[in-house]
Amino acid sequence: MKHILPPLPYDYAALEPHIDARTMKLHHDMHHASYVEKLNAELEKYPELDERTATWLLRNRGKVPEAARKSVHNNAGGHVNHSMLWRAMSPDGGGEPTGALADAIKRDFGSFAKFKTSFAEAGGKVFGSGWVWLVSVRQDGGKLQVETTTGHDNPLTQGHFPLLVNDVWEHAYYLKHENRRPEYLAGWWAVTNWEEAARRFVLASGAVAGELEDEAGLSVATMA
């Protein structure tokens, strides 16, 4: 199959003033598109991988031919992570989570405010390029925790199910915020899509059974 660049679920300017339109256009139409293009180009050499989702490629790095392993991992990761990122934000976002997700955040962080502090501090400390995540750790009964990854790594490779993600590569914020990453992270809460995070929190309970919607929303996959 050909991996496809998903359309943004909103207009480029929909997240203004927190995420500027020019950044969104460049981020989606150039950066994300480039990962998809390079992934497809690499996979043309390996027809045995034709039916594999980008998520499968991420989680089964050892089953990818060694000559292509690094390129496939980086570009599949860029594709999956960005596909999740667009859905983690919304022009109708902001505020606080409610229901079961809110209860779990309070249980595992002490309060929503403490979670926000932990998330922002972790994102601010990523050295170079990477991502900051809220994940459900299925090996620990679904406990929530904040994690960071570098490059285009994804917590799925550790068996952790992502609920929320923010991009701390410079291309995500530099045009508007320059080197002020903490400023970008602080403003991001105004567009955080808590409905999507809550939907994924429900999905995370299926991790033990094994069947889950593909975390990039691109197809069906399994955590087993």
N, C-alpha and C positions, 0 to 999 in steps of 0.2 A: 504494500500500500504506500501511497504518497502521504507524507506528513504534511499537514495543512496549517497555515497560519490562521488562528481563530480571529474573527473580527472583534474589535473592542466592543464591550456591551454598552457603551455610551459614547458621546461625541468627544473629540480631543479636548475641548474646552470645558467639559462637564465638571471637572474636578477643580477648576479655578476657584479661588486664587491659591489654593493649597498645592496643587500640582498644575503647572502651567501647560497650555496647549502645545507649545512648541516642543517641550520635553516629551509629552505624551506621543506626539506624532513621530519624533525621532526614535523614541524608545520602542514603540510598537512596530512602525513601518520599516525601520532600519535595523535596530538591534535584534529584536525578536525574529523578524523576517530572515535575517542573516543566519540565525541558528537553524531555522527550518530548512533553508536552502542548502546549507552545508551538510546537515544531517541527511537529507535526501541524496545529495551528491555522493556522500561516503557510502551509503547503503546500496547504491546502484551496483557496486562491486560484489555484493553479498546477497544474492537472491534468496538464500536460506533464511534471511532476516526480514523478508518482505512482509510477513503477517504480524510482526512484532510491534507492539505499541511503544511509544517513547518511554513510558513508565517501565515497561518490561526491560527495555534496553538499559535503563538506569539501574534497575534492581538486579540485573543478571550480567553484570560487567564481565565476569569470567567466561561467559558463554559467547561473547563477541570475539571474533578473530583478533589476535593480539595486535596485528598491524593497524587495525582500525579502532582499537579499544579506547584510546585517549580521546580521539576526535569524536567518536560516537558518544562517549560519556559526557563530554563537555557540551556538545550541541543538543543532545537529548535532554540534558539537564537544563540548559538554557530555555529550551522549548517548554518543558514541563513547568519549570519554576515561573516563567513569565505567564503562561496560561493560567496558573493559579493566582498570580499577582493581580491580573486585571479583574478577576472576580472577587478578590479580597478588598477591593475599593468600590465605592459607589457614590454618585452625587447626592444620594439620599442617606449617606452613611453618617457616622459619628454617634455621639451619645454613649450608651453603655449596653452591654448584652443583658438579656433577661432570661428567665426560666432556668432550665437545667444547666446551661453553659455558665450563667452567672453564678449559680450555686457552686459549680465545680471550681471556678476561678477563686471564689471566696474560700473554699475548702483548701485549695492547694497553695494559694499565695497569701491568704490572710484577708485580703480585700482587693477590690478592683484597682484602687489607687496604687497598691503595692505591686500588682501585676504590671500596670503601665510603667512604673518606675523600673522594674526589672527588665521589661521588654526594651525600653528606650536606652537603658544603660548598656544592655548587651549589644544592641545594634550600634551604639556609638563606639564600642570597643573593638568591633571587627576590624582587623588590620588589612588594609587594602580593599579588595572587592569581595562581596559576599551577601548573605541573607540573614534575617532574623525571623524566628518562627515561634509560634505557640503550637505545641504538639501534644498529642495524647500518647502516652507510653503504654502500649498494650502489655508489655512484660511486667508492668507494675500496676496492673489492675485499671489501666486507663488514666493514671495520674497525669495531670497537666504539668508541663514545664516549658520554660523558654530555652531555646537552643539557637546557636548560630552555625552557619556553614560557610565555607570559603568557596570561591569560584562559583561553579554551578552544581555543587553537591546538594543533596536533598535528604532530609531526615528519614525518608522511606528506606534508604539503604541500611539504616539501623533498626528497621522494624517499627519506627515511630510514625504516627499518622498526623500529617500537618492539618491544623485547623485554621491558621492565620499566618500570613507571610508579608514581610516588607523587604524591598530591595535596597541594599545599601551600596551597590555599585555606584560610582560617581555619575555615570550617565543617567541615573534615576533622579538626580537632584541638582547637578552642578550648574546648569544654566540659570536657575533661579536662586539657589542658595550658595553657590560657589563652594567653598570648603566648609561651610557651616552645617555639617551633618546633623548635629543635635537640633538645630532649628527646623530642619526638614522632618526629623522624627517627631518632634513636638507637634507640628502642624498636621501630620498624617492622621492623627486621631479624628480629625474632622471629616475624613472620608472613609474611615474604616467600615467595612461591610459586616456588621455583626450578624445579620440574617444569614449570610453565607457561612460565617464561622459556626453559627448554631446548627445549620444544616449539616456541616461536616462533623460536628460533635456527635450528632445522631448517627452518621455513617460510621464513625470511629468505633461504635459499639459492635459493629459487624466484623471488626478486625480479627477477633478471636475465632469466629466461625469461618473466616477466610474470604467471604464474598463481599466485594466493595465496588462501588462506582470508581472508575479510574479517577485518581486524585486531580488530574488536570481537566477532568470533564470531557475527555476526548473519546473514550470507549469504555469497555468493561475489563477490569483486571482483578487480580487476586492477591491478597497479602500472604497467602500460604507459600 
